[in-house]
């Protein structure tokens, strides 16, 4: 039996961009949008700009560092939050 890899011309290139998560500024896109929205709400909506914008920048920097270590950390964190806590004492 012939395998598809043995047939001439049966090669499909896979681009690396199809296997990596979508990033905004080095952080996962959903986290960056959520973080930016919360920083704007605290900074502009509550008039606590001295708290909202630096905290948002610090959280984004932390997310960039975590993304460099594991690009799928935010998906794993979201899945962790959705799982019920069995075996909790």
N, C-alpha and C positions, 0 to 999 in steps of 0.2 A: 504494500500500500504506500503510495507517495504522500508525503507531507506537503502542506502548502509552501513551506520554506524551500523545498527542493525544486519547485516549478520556477522556471526563468521568468522574470518580470513580475513575480508575485511578492513585491516588497512595498510596504506602505511606510513612509517616514512618519515618525511620531515626534512632534515638536514638544520641547520641554515645557513651553507655556501652557500646554493642555493638562499637565500633571501638577502644576503649582497653583496655590490659592491666589486669588486676586488681592493685591495689596494697595493701600493708599498711604503714601509716605512711609512705607516700610512696615506698616501694621496691617492686620486683616481688615478688609474693607468694612465689614459690619461693625467691628469694634471701633474703627476710626470715625464712622458716622455717628455711632452712639456716644462716643467720648466727646466729639466736637459739639454735638447737640446739647449734652449735659453741661459742658463748659460754657457754652453760650447762654443757656438758661440761667445758670448760677451767676455768670459774669454780667450779663446785660439785663436779664429779667429780674433778678433779685438785687441788682446794683452792688454786687459783691465782686467787682472785677479783680480786686487784689487777691481773691481766693479762687475764683473760677478759672481764670486763664492760666495761672501757674500750675494749679492742680491738674488741669487738662493737659498741659504740656508735659508734666511729670508722668502722668498715666500713659501718654502716647510714647514717651521715651522708654518706659518700662515695657510697653507692648512691642516696641521695635526690638528691644533686646531679647524678649521671649520668642519673637518670631524668628530671629536669627538662629536661635537654639532649636526650635521646633516650629515649622511653618503652620502646623495644624493644631496648635495649642488652643485656639479659641473654639474650634469645633469640638475638641475634647472637653473643654470646660463647659460648653453649652450642654453637651450630652451628659456630663456628670450632674449638672443641676436638674436635669429632667428625670434621672433615675430615682426610683423610690429607695428609701433607706431601710433595707432589710437588715436584720441582725444587729439593730441598734439596741444597746442595753439601757 
